[in-house]
Amino acid sequence: MTVDRAFALYVIGPALNYQESLDWLYGTQTFGIKLGLENTTRLLDCLSIPPGIEGKKIIHVAGTNGKGSVCAFSERILRDAGLRTGLFTSPHLVTYRERIRVNGGVVSETAVAEGLSEIREIVSTWEFHPTFFEISLGLAMQIFCRENCEVIILETGMGGRLDATNAVPSDVSIITSISLDHQQWLGETIREIASEKAGILKPNTPVVIGNLLPEARDVVGRKALSLGIPCIEVHPIPEEWELGLAGPHQRENAALAVEAVCRVAGDRLTEQGIRRSLADTFWPGRFQRLADDLILDGAHNPDAAEVLRRTWEECYPGEKARLVFGAVASKDVAGIFKALLPVIESVILIPVKSERRLSLDEMSAALIDAGGTGIPVDTATTVHEAIEQSRRLGGKTLVAGSLFLVGETLGLFRGESFEISLQ
């Protein structure tokens, strides 16, 4: 960070424009990741959020994979039923404004600039500065209250127990899945990670769970029992119901969403309406077909890569992909490669736009560790170069490995500037 940018964190002047507000917000990355609820609670109090959410319904979603899809299904069902929705997710893919959606639309640049200007002034004298994620949640809740959203859907950033979103009371909790990811923060075992995810459970708030591993189900079930709340395992949705998101795993995500929304707005919903909404749901970066020969997926851990492989096999049986791949440090890249190897014909490695990016040599070594010694490997310096290189050879191209890579690719195809994200 430059001296001028760091200095801007503490000097309060006129209201910021959109780019200036983002510069300030991204400057808070120097405060890193701080798990805990004290700063968030204080910020929400200063923004008058607690009284602002009285009468609103809130769905809180945690899990290792599937959170974004569950949020997308839930939001679409509720919006189509005539409810005004607020949706907070992370990270963004192309623009920061994707993180905060009102009635399906991304928040305006003006709303971001005005909200962040107010928050910057509020926190300017704090001894312990709130983090990027804490500020983003505060901004989202402020906008949802001002926009009179009737139902708010919050996706945890990481974990659950100490995630900033857990400072907001909820009407129903969802835990989508639990597997190994973010171990440096959440623990080295499934039971430890499950304990962190189960931290979103609250008294008088039912929890809806997916098909969790036995040890994870045990942890979540015991926590629900101790709180005296229902722990609801979802039932599959009918096979004939169509979904807007591809892959067999999306049927469980859709079932989780249906169970949750029925508990906050059951009197507004019909089976016909729910079916139509599920079929119309779209969420970028989830086995997204940008063209007949180009597929984009945000799989960035082994479990997500395994789901991606199964989805590929279902959609393109017997066909292999040319993989355009980039990743960041802290991810189990060998595990990702191992899951994808059965459907990979060749690989083009690319460095992603992140300070935490893995080098081409590191990714090559991970591919070998995964058993991919015989897979042809090439490299590229840009997304555009990698995709063009792959498509010239024919067949289908799959872009995966990092949400940074997904965002950059989407930005390229939309003709939009890619705003560096957090992952």
C-alpha positions, 0 to 999 in steps of 0.5 A, a space after each residue: 500500500 502506498 503512503 498516500 493510500 494508508 494515510 487516507 485511512 485516517 484523514 477524513 475529508 469530503 464525501 468520497 466518490 465510488 473509486 475513492 471509497 473502494 480505495 479506502 475500503 481496500 486499504 483496510 486489508 492491512 488489518 487482515 482477517 480478524 475473527 470476532 464479533 465486537 467490532 461488527 456489533 459496535 459498527 451495527 449499533 452505530 449504524 442503527 441496524 438492530 432497530 432497523 431490522 425489526 420485522 424483517 426475516 433473516 436467513 443465515 447461510 454457512 458451509 464449505 461449499 454451496 453457500 452461493 447457490 443456496 443463497 441464489 435459489 433462496 433469493 429468487 424464490 422470495 423475490 418471485 413471491 413478491 418479497 423485497 430481498 436483500 442478499 449479501 455474498 462474498 467474494 465478488 467476481 467482477 465488481 464489488 457491488 455484486 456483494 450487495 444486491 437488492 431485489 436481485 440487482 447489484 447496489 449502485 455506485 452512489 450507494 456504496 460511496 455514500 455508505 462507505 463515506 459515512 462508515 469511514 467517518 464513524 470508525 475514524 477514531 476507533 482504536 481497533 479498526 474494522 476489517 474489510 469484511 466487517 465494513 462490507 457487512 455494515 454497508 450491506 445492512 445499512 443499505 438493506 434497511 434503507 431499501 426496506 428489504 423484507 427478507 435478508 439473506 446473509 452468506 458467511 465469509 468464513 467459518 461461522 461462530 466468529 464470522 461478522 455475519 453472526 452478529 446479526 440475529 437470524 430467523 433460520 440458519 442453513 449449513 450447506 456442507 462441511 469439508 476441509 478448507 481454511 484450516 489455518 483459521 477453522 481447525 484441522 479436522 472435520 469436527 473442528 470445522 463443523 464446530 465453527 460452522 455450527 457457531 451460527 446456531 442460535 436459540 429459537 432459530 431452526 437450522 436446516 442442514 444438507 447431507 453432512 459427513 457423519 462427524 459433522 452431522 454429530 457436531 451440528 446435531 449436538 449443538 442444536 440439541 443443546 439449544 433446544 432448536 429443530 435440526 432439519 435434514 432436507 428431503 430431496 426435491 422431486 426429480 422432475 423439477 428443473 433447476 437453473 444451475 447445472 450439476 447433481 449437487 444443485 438438487 441438494 442446494 435447491 432443497 436447502 433453499 426451499 426448506 429455509 424459505 418456507 420457514 420465513 415466508 411459507 404463506 407467500 409461496 406456492 409449489 408452482 411458484 417455487 418450481 418456476 423460481 428454481 428453474 429460473 435461478 442463475 448464479 455466475 461462476 457455477 458451471 457457467 457456459 460462456 459459449 458452447 465450448 467454454 465453461 467457467 466454474 469457481 471450484 477452488 477446493 478439492 470437494 468443489 472440484 469433485 462436484 465440478 468433475 461429476 457435473 462435467 461427466 453428467 453434462 459432457 459424458 465421455 468428453 474431456 476438457 482443456 483446463 485453464 487453471 490458476 490458484 492462490 496459496 493456502 489452497 489444496 491445489 494437488 487435491 483439486 487437480 486429483 479430483 479433476 484429472 479424470 476429465 482433463 485432457 491438457 492444462 494451461 497454467 496462468 498466474 491469477 491477479 492476486 498477491 497470494 497467487 501461486 507461481 507456474 512452477 508451484 502449480 506444475 509441481 502440484 499437478 505432478 503430486 496429484 498424479 498428472 505426470 502424463 498430462 500435457 502442460 502449457 502456460 500463458 500470461 493472461 486469461 485472454 491468451 490462455 483461452 484463445 490458446 485452448 480454443 484454437 486446439 478445439 474441444 471444450 475449455 474449462 476455466 477453474 481453480 480460483 475465483 480470481 480467475 473466474 472474475 477476470 474471465 467474466 470481466 473479459 467477456 462482459 467488457 467490464 473492468 475487473 476489480 481485484 477481489 478477496 478470497 
